[in-house]
Amino acid sequence: MNVSARGQGPSGFERDSAALLRALFLHPSTIAREDFARFSLQYLRSFLRSNRRGWAYLFRGEFLDAVDGAADRAVSLLLRERRGGGSSYPFLARGLEGVRRAREGNGEKVSEPPLAFAEWVRAARDEDLALLLRALLRRLGRQALHAEWKERNRECAGVWRRFRVHIEASRALALLRDTRGWIVAGSSADLRRRPVSSEEVLDLLGAGCRDERDAVRVLETGLAPCEEHGGYVFLLDLVRAFHALATEKMAHPGERTGALPQALEVRLARGGLPESLFVERVVRTVEAKARLYLEADERKPFIPPVDGRLGALSEIAAEMVCRDFGMGRPYWSGLSQKGLVGEVLPGVTEDLYRDLYQRRLDYTVRRLRGWLAMRGERTSLRSK
């Protein structure tokens, strides 16, 4: 079946998407899979490109490349098959069922697709299947595009997240969204006038901000309308300016970083690197090592696969280890390893955690701690 998402009216989309879903679940084959993949990729690329005004500024000249990457990422997730048997395309089935429940007002999360899902697909109306697929593709497309930006700008993504937390907690600032993107506005901002420029943000922040919280405090008192601007700034410009100020000078880490930075040989600079950025670099280094360990375990035939969740498990293992050095993420404070799994991988039951994740995470955390201890000893010997 040669299906194109371009130029179709609603009836065409409904008819084609329903036919593709039924073929995929009721008569699975390589051809059915390729047809669904082609249709979904074309639809996602068209949809994401139509949102250029809201996203392109994040990627500068790489927006179309990011759209292709996001579409590939979303569709490959949906078409991931479960190894060792079971229902075909469990991620797609679970996503469609989750959208269906949400539209029916049932907020219950779906940890596994229902056993009778294929039969439900057989009996559902074309327009219902099309509605669910369209909603699922759009949601995953947005998530995948944001993931593309985070991967291309890991450090800036961390700054962005921390700024949002502090701005949302501020009583003097507001975080707004319009067609131009996310905006940080003071209490008397005039959005009809031009925003604060990147150069003006640099002047406003100066060189004295220890972290994002300090920068928000500066904005609370300094972000006000004047003759030159309307007293508001684009969040992306703020993130870029702060990151530029933080990384252009070399800085010493804070006292509470312990022996971890020296053991990891995380590159530092002198004079004023915000602790949040330093911690982000350390966590990323530990997370990358955790990923290597988990990928090696995934290739062992006697260990059950985790269905593409290595990235999430790497985050959890790194969090458990970095807490030893006072570098845990504040928004995960107080969560146990089991609690982190529930936070990062919603829908994981207690039995699933015990059978599939607990031992693997425990083993990875032990290896990371041993690796750091060994590197610390080598660094100590070199310095003598």
C-alpha positions, -999 to 999 in steps of 0.1 A, spaced: 0 0 0 15 33 -11 1 59 12 10 96 13 0 120 42 2 150 19 -29 166 4 -54 143 21 -87 154 34 -99 142 67 -117 112 52 -85 102 34 -64 104 67 -91 84 85 -94 57 59 -57 53 54 -46 54 91 -74 30 101 -64 5 73 -28 7 83 -35 1 120 -57 -29 112 -31 -44 89 -4 -39 116 -23 -55 145 -45 -80 127 -22 -92 98 14 -82 109 40 -84 82 71 -65 70 50 -47 43 24 -36 69 51 -23 91 69 -4 63 36 11 51 27 23 86 62 37 91 61 56 58 27 71 65 36 81 101 69 97 91 53 117 64 26 129 87 50 138 115 74 157 93 45 177 79 31 184 113 64 194 129 74 216 100 40 234 103 51 244 138 82 261 126 74 294 142 73 279 177 104 256 173 128 268 147 144 294 170 156 266 193 176 249 165 187 279 144 198 265 110 192 228 120 154 228 123 147 206 93 174 181 103 159 181 138 124 174 124 137 144 105 155 131 136 124 136 158 101 119 133 125 89 130 128 88 168 90 88 174 82 62 147 110 38 157 97 39 193 61 31 182 73 2 160 96 -14 185 86 -50 188 88 -70 221 115 -96 221 106 -131 232 70 -130 219 40 -113 233 18 -87 216 30 -70 185 41 -34 188 34 -30 226 45 7 226 21 16 199 -8 -3 215 -1 12 249 1 47 235 -32 44 216 -49 28 246 -36 56 268 -49 83 245 -83 65 243 -86 64 281 -76 100 284 -103 111 260 -128 91 280 -118 109 311 -100 79 326 -66 91 339 -54 57 348 -19 50 333 -14 21 309 15 -2 319 6 -29 294 -16 -29 263 -48 -49 270 -49 -84 257 -80 -78 236 -65 -47 220 -63 -62 185 -99 -71 186 -108 -35 197 -88 -23 167 -108 -46 145 -142 -33 158 -134 4 161 -147 30 137 -122 45 112 -127 80 126 -119 68 161 -87 51 151 -76 81 131 -83 105 160 -62 84 184 -34 79 160 -33 116 151 -32 126 188 -5 101 196 17 111 167 15 147 176 22 142 212 52 119 205 64 142 178 66 172 202 83 151 228 108 138 203 116 172 190 122 184 225 145 154 230 164 163 199 171 198 213 181 184 246 206 160 230 221 187 208 222 212 237 226 191 268 241 217 290 217 245 279 188 221 284 198 217 320 200 255 324 166 259 307 150 234 331 164 251 362 155 285 350 119 274 345 117 260 381 130 292 397 109 315 374 77 296 382 85 299 419 90 337 416 63 361 426 78 390 405 82 372 372 59 353 349 66 327 323 45 332 292 41 315 259 32 331 226 39 325 189 74 337 193 83 312 221 87 313 259 89 347 275 101 358 309 82 389 318 84 413 347 52 425 365 48 456 344 61 442 311 48 456 278 48 429 252 39 454 224 75 467 226 107 449 217 122 424 241 155 428 260 183 419 235 209 392 241 235 419 247 213 437 272 207 404 290 245 400 293 248 435 308 219 428 332 233 396 345 269 408 346 294 384 361 281 380 397 254 353 393 264 321 412 236 301 397 202 303 380 185 313 413 208 343 416 201 352 380 163 351 386 168 374 416 186 399 394 158 397 369 131 403 396 146 437 403 162 446 370 136 435 344 114 465 340 102 485 309 122 515 299 127 536 268 147 509 251 126 478 257 94 463 271 108 447 302 107 411 291 132 386 276 129 354 256 138 324 278 161 310 252 181 343 250 183 343 288 196 307 288 222 314 261 234 345 279 237 328 312 255 298 297 279 321 278 288 340 310 292 307 329 315 290 304 336 318 290 357 320 322 375 292 339 362 284 374 369 264 405 342 240 418 326 245 452 339 229 483 311 203 486 322 185 454 345 161 473 369 139 454 346 132 425 356 159 400 393 151 403 387 114 398 365 120 368 388 147 353 358 169 345 371 199 327 367 231 347 375 267 343 385 294 369 367 321 386 329 317 386 314 286 369 280 282 385 278 251 406 247 239 387 267 237 354 296 220 371 272 194 387 256 189 353 289 180 337 298 156 365 264 139 363 266 135 325 300 119 328 288 94 354 256 88 333 277 80 302 296 54 321 264 39 335 251 36 300 281 16 289 277 -8 317 240 -12 310 245 -17 273 271 -44 280 245 -62 302 218 -59 276 239 -80 252 242 -109 277 217 -137 267 208 -146 302 197 -111 312 162 -100 301 160 -69 279 146 -36 292 129 -25 259 148 6 252 149 20 287 186 22 291 187 60 290 163 62 319 181 36 339 214 54 333 199 86 348 188 67 379 221 49 384 240 82 380 217 99 405 222 72 431 260 75 428 262 113 425 243 117 458 273 102 475 291 135 466 262 159 474 254 162 437 219 147 435 193 165 415 171 187 439 138 177 423 146 140 430 156 147 466 142 121 490 133 95 464 147 61 468 160 40 439 126 24 436 109 58 438 131 71 410 120 42 388 84 52 395 92 88 386 112 83 355 94 52 342 57 57 352 36 25 351 63 2 363 47 -21 389 64 -33 421 67 -68 407 82 -55 374 107 -34 394 118 -63 415 120 -88 386 135 -66 359 151 -34 372 162 -37 409 191 -61 405 204 -45 373 204 -11 389 220 -23 421 248 -40 401 253 -9 379 255 14 410 281 -9 426 302 -9 395 301 28 392 312 33 428 340 8 423 350 26 391 351 60 408 371 46 438 396 31 414 400 64 394 403 83 427 432 60 438 450 65 404 446 103 406 459 103 442 490 82 431 497 106 401 496 136 424 522 122 448 
